[in-house]
Amino acid sequence: MLSSTRPTRRTAARTLQATAGVAAIALALTACGGSGDAAEGGSGDDSPITLKVATFNNFGYTEEVLAEYKEEHPNVTVEHVTAATSDDARANLTTKLAAGGEGLADIEAIEVDWLPELMQYPDLFTDLADPELDGRWVDWKVEQATTLEGKVLGYGTDIGPEAICYRSDLFEEAGLPTDREEVAELLGGEDATWEDYFAAGREFVKESDAAWYDSVGGTFQGMVNQLPAAFEDPETGEPKDLADNTEVKGIYDEIVASVEDDLSAGLVQWEDDWNAAFQQDAFATMLCPAWMTGAVEERAGGVEGWDVANVFPGGGGNWGGSFLTVPASGENTEAAKELAAWLTAPEQQSRFFESAGTFPSQLEAQDSEAVQSATNAYFNDAPVGEIFATRAQTIEGAPFKGAHYFGIRDEVTNALNRVDVTKSQDADEAWDEAVQKASALG
């Protein structure tokens, strides 16, 4: 077993704002030249072309997969570029859109939480509506990327049904059950609540040097995603007054209480300390959308004990999920649309779940034998296909996320980080600052 020394807490909060404000994208509406030549690079043109696909984290787009597309489309060479984080990808996309789209990839991946910002500027993207693809995705996934006028800005890749990933070895050392079904019951079973989750954590930290969970930011993300409309009025799209937002404040207070009881490892997800913490026995559980299993394995390789419990506090939850968009400034938009459709087809999505843990948003893929029978050797041979398919069935729909969602959510996350990570403010001071900054966003 590795050292139980916990990592040093960071001394500065992470800056999450993109390089260019999304409002600047409006300037591109006059600079952007519209869709590229529909014939160029399309199915009826054999001219050699190169299509660049820009993603982040791990979408499962291996050289082997892209080589298969090349075999089927000999005139098309696919280049894949990967940003280190979704924040990096967002900054690149918004900056280049604001400059008219020059330098963007032919296909740009977009994370669901910042998609609403871009939905304000549909003319900057190619309409991907295609009657032949109707019924491919779960309805709420399609609705997220469809404008009021019916323009489809993105093809859905994955969704993020949530379970709990946990270290069975650390559980055993603390005297807690380790079997995944028993762990699910420990956390409340089918009726699991956040109170159950944090109560189990308080029992754990009494007997362990490790923290209960990894980060306040990740925990807040999972909790706030269960609110139907966390930050904005669904009828008007206008932001709610954070000062009077009792639902979000309740979540904030619950997380702060867990920090005061030493349940948090004091980390910021995707930063160096968080990456290193997987090798340092720093925490025992984390909220785990399907795609997170790939991220855990990548960072915790060689560490034994990770498992997945088929349970999630507060009922169903979806965290994350992305889309492939085709910027209108591209030279080969029809060919890019064809590639995006292929990458999001059920056959490919089933494979990406096996290789990268990205759970399909496509109905056919979810029901496939490849997904339903999938296990994950690293997570103690957990039946991840069955687990995440079950968790997906508990998702009742997508919460409302408007153009202000990303910015307000980040202000609350930053406040929690000031309390837990940098310890630069107490809870009341941090909340008041978040309220002030959120009000300025409107």
Residue pairs with C-beta under 8 A, 6 or more apart in sequence:
1 169
1 281
2 279
2 280
2 281
2 303
3 280
3 281
4 208
4 209
4 210
4 280
4 281
5 280
5 281
6 209
6 210
6 211
6 265
6 277
6 280
6 282
7 265
7 267
7 273
7 276
7 277
7 280
7 282
8 273
9 266
9 267
9 273
9 421
9 422
9 423
10 266
10 267
10 268
10 271
10 273
10 421
10 422
11 422
12 422
13 268
13 414
13 417
13 418
13 421
13 422
13 424
14 268
14 271
14 414
14 417
16 87
16 410
16 413
16 414
17 410
18 87
18 90
18 91
18 94
18 95
19 91
19 94
19 95
20 91
20 94
20 95
20 98
21 94
22 94
22 117
22 118
22 120
22 403
24 94
24 98
25 94
25 97
25 98
25 118
25 120
25 121
25 124
26 120
26 121
27 98
28 97
28 98
28 99
28 100
28 101
28 121
28 124
29 121
29 123
29 124
31 99
31 100
31 101
32 100
32 101
32 123
32 124
32 328
32 329
33 100
33 328
33 329
34 123
34 328
35 126
35 328
35 330
35 333
36 328
36 329
36 330
36 331
36 332
36 333
36 334
37 331
37 332
37 333
38 333
38 334
39 45
39 334
40 47
40 49
40 331
40 332
40 334
40 335
41 47
41 49
41 51
41 75
41 76
41 331
41 332
41 334
41 335
41 336
42 332
42 334
42 335
42 338
43 334
43 335
43 338
45 75
46 74
46 75
47 75
48 75
48 76
48 77
49 75
49 76
49 77
49 332
49 335
50 76
50 77
50 78
50 79
51 76
51 77
51 78
51 79
51 106
51 107
51 332
51 335
51 336
51 339
52 78
52 79
52 80
52 81
52 105
52 106
52 107
53 61
53 78
53 79
53 80
53 81
53 105
53 106
53 107
53 109
53 324
53 339
53 343
54 81
54 82
54 83
54 89
54 92
54 93
54 104
54 105
54 107
54 108
54 109
55 61
55 80
55 81
55 82
55 83
55 89
55 109
55 322
56 82
56 83
56 84
56 85
56 86
56 88
56 89
56 109
56 111
57 82
57 85
57 86
57 291
57 295
58 82
58 291
58 294
58 295
58 298
58 356
58 358
59 109
59 157
59 158
59 322
59 352
59 356
59 358
60 351
60 352
60 353
60 355
60 356
60 358
61 80
61 343
61 352
62 355
63 80
65 348
65 351
66 78
66 80
69 76
69 78
69 339
69 342
70 76
70 77
70 78
73 338
73 339
76 335
76 339
78 339
81 105
83 89
83 92
84 270
85 270
86 111
86 114
87 270
89 108
89 109
89 111
90 111
90 114
93 104
93 108
93 110
93 118
94 117
96 102
96 103
96 104
97 104
97 118
97 121
97 124
97 327
100 329
101 124
101 327
101 328
101 329
101 330
102 329
104 327
104 329
104 330
105 327
106 326
106 327
106 330
106 331
106 332
106 333
106 335
106 336
106 339
107 324
107 325
107 326
107 336
107 339
107 340
107 343
108 324
108 325
108 326
108 327
109 157
109 322
109 323
109 324
109 325
110 118
110 154
110 322
110 323
110 324
110 325
111 320
111 321
111 322
112 144
112 320
112 321
112 322
112 323
112 401
113 320
113 401
113 405
113 406
113 409
114 406
115 144
115 145
115 153
115 154
115 323
115 401
116 401
116 402
116 403
116 405
116 406
117 403
117 406
118 124
118 125
118 153
118 325
119 145
119 147
119 153
119 403
120 403
122 147
122 149
122 151
122 153
123 328
124 327
124 328
124 329
125 153
125 154
125 325
125 326
125 327
125 328
126 325
126 326
126 327
126 328
126 330
126 333
126 336
126 337
127 151
127 152
127 153
128 152
128 153
128 154
128 155
128 325
128 326
128 337
128 340
128 341
129 150
129 151
129 152
130 152
130 337
130 341
133 155
133 341
135 363
136 344
136 345
136 346
136 362
136 363
136 364
137 156
137 361
137 362
137 363
138 156
138 159
138 361
138 363
140 395
140 397
140 398
141 156
141 159
141 321
141 361
141 398
142 152
142 156
143 398
144 156
144 323
144 398
144 401
145 152
145 153
145 154
145 155
145 156
145 323
146 152
146 153
147 153
153 323
153 325
154 323
154 324
154 325
155 323
155 324
155 340
155 341
155 343
155 344
156 321
156 322
156 323
156 344
156 361
156 362
157 321
157 322
157 323
157 324
157 343
157 344
157 349
157 352
157 358
157 361
158 290
158 291
158 320
158 321
158 322
158 349
158 352
158 353
158 358
158 359
158 360
158 361
159 290
159 318
159 320
159 321
159 359
159 360
159 361
159 392
159 395
160 289
160 290
160 291
160 292
160 318
160 319
160 320
160 321
160 359
161 289
161 290
161 316
161 317
161 318
161 359
161 388
161 389
161 391
161 392
161 394
161 395
162 222
162 287
162 288
162 289
162 312
162 316
162 317
162 318
162 319
162 391
163 288
163 290
163 308
163 309
163 310
163 311
163 312
163 387
163 388
163 391
164 183
164 184
164 187
164 197
164 285
164 286
164 287
164 288
164 308
164 309
164 311
164 312
165 285
165 286
165 287
165 288
165 292
165 293
165 296
165 306
165 307
165 308
165 309
165 379
166 183
166 284
166 285
166 286
166 306
166 307
166 308
166 309
167 210
167 281
167 283
167 284
167 285
167 305
167 306
167 307
168 178
168 183
168 305
168 306
168 307
168 380
169 178
169 304
169 305
170 204
170 208
170 210
170 281
170 284
170 305
171 177
171 178
171 183
171 204
171 284
172 178
173 207
173 208
174 203
174 204
174 206
174 207
174 208
174 284
175 207
176 183
176 186
176 200
176 203
176 204
177 183
177 185
177 186
178 307
180 307
180 308
180 309
180 310
180 380
180 382
181 309
181 310
183 307
183 309
183 311
184 192
184 309
184 310
184 311
186 200
187 196
187 197
187 200
187 309
187 311
187 313
188 196
188 197
188 311
188 313
189 311
192 311
192 312
192 313
192 314
193 313
193 314
194 223
194 254
194 313
194 314
196 313
197 313
198 212
198 254
198 257
198 258
198 261
198 263
200 212
201 212
201 213
201 258
201 261
201 263
201 285
202 212
202 261
202 263
204 210
204 212
204 284
205 211
205 212
205 261
205 262
205 263
208 284
209 281
210 265
210 281
210 282
210 283
210 284
211 262
211 263
211 264
211 265
211 266
211 282
211 283
211 284
212 258
212 263
212 264
212 283
212 284
212 285
213 219
213 258
213 263
213 264
213 265
213 283
213 284
213 285
213 286
213 287
214 264
214 265
214 267
214 269
214 274
214 277
214 282
214 283
214 286
215 264
215 265
215 266
215 267
215 268
215 269
215 274
215 286
216 255
216 259
216 264
216 413
216 416
216 417
216 419
216 420
216 421
217 268
217 269
217 413
217 416
217 417
218 269
218 286
218 287
219 255
219 258
219 264
219 287
220 251
220 252
220 255
220 412
220 413
220 416
221 287
221 319
221 409
221 413
222 287
222 312
222 317
222 319
223 251
223 254
223 255
223 314
224 230
224 248
224 251
224 409
224 412
225 317
225 318
225 319
225 399
226 314
226 315
226 316
226 317
226 399
227 247
227 248
227 399
228 234
228 399
228 400
229 399
229 400
230 245
230 247
230 248
230 399
230 401
230 405
230 409
231 239
231 240
231 242
231 245
231 248
231 402
231 404
231 405
231 408
231 409
232 238
232 239
232 240
232 400
232 401
232 402
232 404
232 405
232 408
233 239
233 240
234 400
234 402
237 402
237 403
237 404
238 404
238 442
239 402
239 404
239 408
239 438
239 441
239 442
241 439
242 248
242 408
242 411
242 412
242 434
242 435
242 438
242 439
243 435
243 439
248 412
249 431
252 412
252 415
252 416
252 427
252 431
253 427
255 264
255 416
256 416
256 419
256 427
258 264
259 416
259 419
259 420
264 420
265 277
265 282
265 283
266 420
266 421
267 273
267 274
267 277
267 282
267 283
267 421
268 274
268 417
268 421
275 299
277 283
278 296
278 299
278 300
278 303
279 299
279 300
279 302
279 303
281 303
286 292
286 296
287 312
287 317
287 319
288 296
288 308
289 318
289 319
289 320
289 359
290 353
290 357
290 358
290 359
290 384
290 388
290 391
291 320
291 356
291 357
291 358
291 359
292 357
293 308
293 357
293 376
293 378
293 379
293 384
294 356
294 357
294 358
295 357
296 306
297 306
297 357
297 376
297 378
297 379
300 306
301 378
305 380
306 378
306 379
306 380
307 379
307 380
307 382
308 376
308 379
308 382
308 384
308 387
310 386
310 387
310 390
310 391
312 391
312 394
315 394
316 391
316 393
316 394
316 395
316 396
317 391
317 394
317 395
318 395
318 398
321 361
324 340
324 343
324 344
325 340
326 333
326 336
326 337
326 340
330 336
342 348
344 361
344 362
345 362
346 360
346 362
346 363
346 364
346 365
346 368
347 365
349 358
349 360
349 361
349 362
349 365
350 360
350 365
350 368
350 370
350 371
351 370
352 358
352 360
353 359
353 360
353 365
353 370
353 371
353 374
353 385
354 370
354 374
357 376
357 384
359 366
359 371
359 388
359 389
359 392
360 366
360 371
365 371
366 389
366 392
370 385
371 385
371 389
372 385
372 386
372 389
373 383
373 385
373 386
374 383
374 384
374 385
375 381
375 382
375 383
375 384
375 385
376 382
376 384
404 441
404 442
407 438
407 441
408 438
408 441
411 434
411 437
411 438
411 441
412 434
412 438
414 434
415 425
415 430
415 431
415 433
415 434
416 430
418 424
418 425
418 429
418 430
418 433
419 425
419 426
419 427
419 430
425 433
